[in-house]
C-alpha cells in the first residue's frame, strides 16, 4: 500500500469513527425522547426500549425500534 492509499484509509477510519460517535449521541437522545413519548401510552421498564441505527451502503440509515410492555394505558385515562 502506498503512502496516498494509507492516508486515505486512515482518513476514512477517522471519519467513520466520528460518524459513529455522533450516532451514539443521537441514539441516546432519541431513546430518551421516545421513552418519554411512549410512557404516555404504555408502562415501560428501564430496559423495555431498544433502538438500533444501521448505516446503509447508499449513505442512508435504518432505524429499528423494539418496545416491550406489560400494560397499555387506555386513551380515556391518559394524563396530560
N, CA, C and O atoms as a DFTB+ gen file, in Angstrom:
320 C
 N C O
     1  1       0.863      -1.172       0.000
     2  2       0.000       0.000       0.000
     3  2       0.908       1.233       0.000
     4  3       1.806       1.355       0.833
     5  1       0.661       2.140      -0.943
     6  2       1.496       3.332      -0.996
     7  2       1.007       4.374       0.010
     8  3      -0.043       4.217       0.634
     9  1       1.788       5.431       0.149
    10  2       1.507       6.472       1.159
    11  2       0.131       7.120       0.961
    12  3      -0.588       7.363       1.930
    13  1      -0.227       7.395      -0.282
    14  2      -1.508       8.034      -0.574
    15  2      -2.680       7.144      -0.168
    16  3      -3.650       7.630       0.414
    17  1      -2.603       5.861      -0.466
    18  2      -3.666       4.928      -0.094
    19  2      -3.755       4.769       1.423
    20  3      -4.849       4.656       1.975
    21  1      -2.615       4.762       2.087
    22  2      -2.578       4.642       3.545
    23  2      -3.247       5.852       4.205
    24  3      -4.039       5.700       5.135
    25  1      -2.925       7.047       3.717
    26  2      -3.537       8.271       4.251
    27  2      -5.042       8.267       4.014
    28  3      -5.811       8.642       4.898
    29  1      -5.464       7.847       2.834
    30  2      -6.891       7.792       2.515
    31  2      -7.605       6.801       3.433
    32  3      -8.697       7.088       3.923
    33  1      -7.002       5.650       3.666
    34  2      -7.584       4.641       4.551
    35  2      -7.708       5.164       5.977
    36  3      -8.737       4.959       6.621
    37  1      -6.687       5.827       6.472
    38  2      -6.733       6.396       7.826
    39  2      -7.802       7.474       7.936
    40  3      -8.530       7.527       8.928
    41  1      -7.902       8.320       6.942
    42  2      -8.911       9.372       6.936
    43  2     -10.321       8.775       6.942
    44  3     -11.201       9.251       7.659
    45  1     -10.522       7.744       6.148
    46  2     -11.825       7.071       6.124
    47  2     -12.171       6.489       7.494
    48  3     -13.321       6.575       7.927
    49  1     -11.190       5.898       8.180
    50  2     -11.420       5.336       9.510
    51  2     -11.761       6.431      10.523
    52  3     -12.642       6.241      11.362
    53  1     -11.079       7.566      10.454
    54  2     -11.354       8.684      11.357
    55  2     -12.750       9.228      11.107
    56  3     -13.491       9.498      12.052
    57  1     -13.113       9.390       9.844
    58  2     -14.438       9.911       9.510
    59  2     -15.532       8.956       9.976
    60  3     -16.556       9.398      10.496
    61  1     -15.330       7.663       9.796
    62  2     -16.310       6.676      10.236
    63  2     -16.428       6.681      11.758
    64  3     -17.530       6.581      12.297
    65  1     -15.309       6.795      12.441
    66  2     -15.314       6.843      13.905
    67  2     -16.091       8.064      14.401
    68  3     -16.897       7.951      15.325
    69  1     -15.854       9.222      13.797
    70  2     -16.585      10.437      14.161
    71  2     -18.079      10.278      13.903
    72  3     -18.907      10.709      14.706
    73  1     -18.412       9.658      12.781
    74  2     -19.815       9.447      12.427
    75  2     -20.478       8.524      13.445
    76  3     -21.603       8.785      13.870
    77  1     -19.805       7.464      13.837
    78  2     -20.345       6.510      14.806
    79  2     -20.511       7.170      16.165
    80  3     -21.530       6.964      16.824
    81  1     -19.527       7.963      16.602
    82  2     -19.627       8.671      17.884
    83  2     -20.829       9.610      17.883
    84  3     -21.563       9.688      18.868
    85  1     -21.026      10.313      16.791
    86  2     -22.179      11.209      16.674
    87  2     -23.488      10.445      16.693
    88  3     -24.474      10.913      17.261
    89  1     -23.505       9.269      16.073
    90  2     -24.711       8.450      16.048
    91  2     -25.029       7.904      17.439
    92  3     -26.200       7.786      17.802
    93  1     -24.014       7.574      18.210
    94  2     -24.241       7.080      19.571
    95  2     -24.921       8.157      20.416
    96  3     -25.838       7.865      21.184
    97  1     -24.471       9.390      20.272
    98  2     -25.098      10.502      20.990
    99  2     -26.539      10.679      20.524
   100  3     -27.442      10.862      21.340
   101  1     -26.749      10.624      19.222
   102  2     -28.098      10.740      18.664
   103  2     -28.999       9.634      19.203
   104  3     -30.145       9.899      19.568
   105  1     -28.503       8.404      19.259
   106  2     -29.303       7.288      19.756
   107  2     -29.680       7.475      21.224
   108  3     -30.793       7.133      21.622
   109  1     -28.780       8.007      22.020
   110  2     -29.062       8.247      23.435
   111  2     -30.189       9.260      23.594
   112  3     -31.115       9.050      24.378
   113  1     -30.105      10.352      22.852
   114  2     -31.140      11.387      22.914
   115  2     -32.459      10.865      22.351
   116  3     -33.518      11.098      22.933
   117  1     -32.400      10.170      21.238
   118  2     -33.595       9.621      20.606
   119  2     -34.286       8.625      21.532
   120  3     -35.511       8.641      21.656
   121  1     -33.516       7.765      22.179
   122  2     -34.089       6.788      23.098
   123  2     -34.806       7.489      24.255
   124  3     -35.900       7.088      24.652
   125  1     -34.188       8.521      24.782
   126  2     -34.798       9.278      25.881
   127  2     -36.113       9.922      25.433
   128  3     -37.116       9.858      26.144
   129  1     -36.099      10.537      24.262
   130  2     -37.313      11.188      23.739
   131  2     -38.420      10.169      23.454
   132  3     -39.584      10.405      23.778
   133  1     -38.055       9.040      22.850
   134  2     -39.051       8.015      22.551
   135  2     -39.646       7.430      23.829
   136  3     -40.847       7.170      23.899
   137  1     -38.810       7.228      24.825
   138  2     -39.288       6.677      26.091
   139  2     -40.294       7.631      26.743
   140  3     -41.324       7.197      27.260
   141  1     -39.988       8.924      26.714
   142  2     -40.900       9.917      27.278
   143  2     -42.229       9.931      26.515
   144  3     -43.293      10.030      27.127
   145  1     -42.173       9.833      25.203
   146  2     -43.387       9.811      24.386
   147  2     -44.203       8.556      24.640
   148  3     -45.411       8.635      24.864
   149  1     -43.557       7.401      24.607
   150  2     -44.274       6.135      24.751
   151  2     -44.836       5.943      26.155
   152  3     -45.800       5.198      26.333
   153  1     -44.255       6.595      27.146
   154  2     -44.755       6.498      28.518
   155  2     -46.170       7.061      28.635
   156  3     -46.871       6.755      29.600
   157  1     -46.600       7.872      27.678
   158  2     -47.973       8.376      27.651
   159  2     -48.966       7.299      27.230
   160  3     -50.168       7.446      27.451
   161  1     -48.480       6.222      26.628
   162  2     -49.349       5.199      26.061
   163  2     -49.182       3.815      26.679
   164  3     -50.030       2.944      26.487
   165  1     -48.094       3.606      27.421
   166  2     -47.822       2.290      27.994
   167  2     -46.845       2.412      29.158
   168  3     -46.106       3.390      29.269
   169  1     -46.858       1.409      30.016
   170  2     -45.867       1.395      31.089
   171  2     -44.573       0.811      30.528
   172  3     -44.594      -0.146      29.754
   173  1     -43.469       1.387      30.922
   174  2     -42.165       0.958      30.405
   175  2     -41.184       0.719      31.542
   176  3     -41.056       1.549      32.442
   177  1     -40.500      -0.404      31.503
   178  2     -39.382      -0.644      32.403
   179  2     -38.155       0.035      31.812
   180  3     -38.173       0.487      30.667
   181  1     -37.084       0.100      32.606
   182  2     -35.864       0.759      32.132
   183  2     -35.289       0.107      30.877
   184  3     -34.739       0.797      30.018
   185  1     -35.409      -1.203      30.764
   186  2     -34.833      -1.900      29.607
   187  2     -35.887      -2.297      28.567
   188  3     -35.631      -3.161      27.729
   189  1     -37.061      -1.677      28.616
   190  2     -38.171      -2.029      27.729
   191  2     -38.000      -1.518      26.306
   192  3     -38.636      -2.030      25.385
   193  1     -37.152      -0.521      26.117
   194  2     -36.993       0.116      24.808
   195  2     -35.589      -0.143      24.266
   196  3     -34.588       0.179      24.907
   197  1     -35.543      -0.719      23.094
   198  2     -34.257      -0.972      22.430
   199  2     -34.297      -0.323      21.053
   200  3     -35.251      -0.511      20.297
   201  1     -33.261       0.437      20.733
   202  2     -33.192       1.047      19.406
   203  2     -31.829       0.765      18.794
   204  3     -30.831       0.604      19.496
   205  1     -31.815       0.710      17.495
   206  2     -30.576       0.497      16.764
   207  2     -30.601       1.306      15.480
   208  3     -31.660       1.548      14.901
   209  1     -29.448       1.710      15.056
   210  2     -29.338       2.501      13.835
   211  2     -28.247       1.885      12.970
   212  3     -27.107       1.721      13.407
   213  1     -28.609       1.552      11.753
   214  2     -27.669       0.931      10.828
   215  2     -27.361       1.905       9.697
   216  3     -28.260       2.541       9.148
   217  1     -26.087       2.011       9.360
   218  2     -25.677       2.841       8.222
   219  2     -25.770       1.969       6.977
   220  3     -25.127       0.923       6.889
   221  1     -26.572       2.409       6.023
   222  2     -26.777       1.654       4.791
   223  2     -25.697       1.982       3.761
   224  3     -25.081       3.046       3.827
   225  1     -25.466       1.081       2.818
   226  2     -24.427       1.311       1.799
   227  2     -24.634       2.576       0.965
   228  3     -23.665       3.155       0.474
   229  1     -25.888       3.013       0.800
   230  2     -26.173       4.208      -0.005
   231  2     -26.114       5.485       0.838
   232  3     -26.632       6.525       0.431
   233  1     -25.472       5.402       2.033
   234  2     -25.337       6.514       2.974
   235  2     -26.652       6.886       3.641
   236  3     -26.765       7.960       4.232
   237  1     -27.647       6.007       3.554
   238  2     -28.896       6.201       4.282
   239  2     -28.796       5.527       5.644
   240  3     -27.748       4.995       6.010
   241  1     -29.882       5.555       6.380
   242  2     -29.905       4.972       7.709
   243  2     -31.165       4.141       7.873
   244  3     -32.201       4.446       7.281
   245  1     -31.076       3.094       8.675
   246  2     -32.233       2.283       9.013
   247  2     -32.356       2.267      10.530
   248  3     -31.440       1.841      11.233
   249  1     -33.503       2.737      11.030
   250  2     -33.753       2.812      12.461
   251  2     -34.666       1.662      12.861
   252  3     -35.729       1.462      12.273
   253  1     -34.238       0.912      13.867
   254  2     -35.056      -0.176      14.399
   255  2     -35.446       0.137      15.830
   256  3     -34.603       0.529      16.638
   257  1     -36.729      -0.036      16.149
   258  2     -37.236       0.232      17.493
   259  2     -37.997      -0.993      17.973
   260  3     -38.857      -1.518      17.266
   261  1     -37.671      -1.450      19.196
   262  2     -38.385      -2.566      19.809
   263  2     -38.811      -2.134      21.205
   264  3     -37.997      -1.687      22.012
   265  1     -40.113      -2.278      21.470
   266  2     -40.663      -1.896      22.773
   267  2     -41.405      -3.096      23.337
   268  3     -42.206      -3.727      22.647
   269  1     -41.128      -3.407      24.603
   270  2     -41.829      -4.476      25.294
   271  2     -42.541      -3.858      26.492
   272  3     -41.931      -3.153      27.296
   273  1     -43.840      -4.132      26.599
   274  2     -44.617      -3.599      27.711
   275  2     -45.603      -4.649      28.208
   276  3     -46.001      -5.551      27.471
   277  1     -45.980      -4.514      29.455
   278  2     -46.980      -5.410      30.036
   279  2     -48.346      -4.746      30.135
   280  3     -49.349      -5.407      30.403
   281  1     -48.378      -3.437      29.917
   282  2     -49.639      -2.724      30.114
   283  2     -49.735      -1.502      29.214
   284  3     -48.836      -0.662      29.189
   285  1     -50.833      -1.412      28.478
   286  2     -51.135      -0.223      27.694
   287  2     -52.038       0.680      28.520
   288  3     -52.831       0.204      29.332
   289  1     -51.916       1.964      28.312
   290  2     -52.752       2.934      29.015
   291  2     -53.962       3.234      28.141
   292  3     -53.822       3.555      26.961
   293  1     -55.142       3.129      28.724
   294  2     -56.364       3.392      27.975
   295  2     -56.404       4.873      27.578
   296  3     -56.069       5.736      28.390
   297  1     -56.812       5.175      26.337
   298  2     -56.829       6.578      25.875
   299  2     -57.596       7.521      26.778
   300  3     -57.166       8.660      26.957
   301  1     -58.709       7.104      27.352
   302  2     -59.504       7.964      28.221
   303  2     -58.858       8.238      29.572
   304  3     -59.291       9.136      30.296
   305  1     -57.830       7.476      29.917
   306  2     -57.177       7.616      31.219
   307  2     -55.798       8.261      31.120
   308  3     -55.075       8.322      32.114
   309  1     -55.433       8.733      29.961
   310  2     -54.131       9.371      29.783
   311  2     -54.070      10.669      30.582
   312  3     -55.018      11.455      30.589
   313  1     -52.977      10.873      31.232
   314  2     -52.766      12.089      32.000
   315  2     -52.070      13.102      31.117
   316  3     -51.082      12.782      30.456
   317  1     -52.568      14.297      31.102
   318  2     -51.942      15.341      30.278
   319  2     -51.362      16.411      31.145
   320  3     -50.792      17.376      30.635
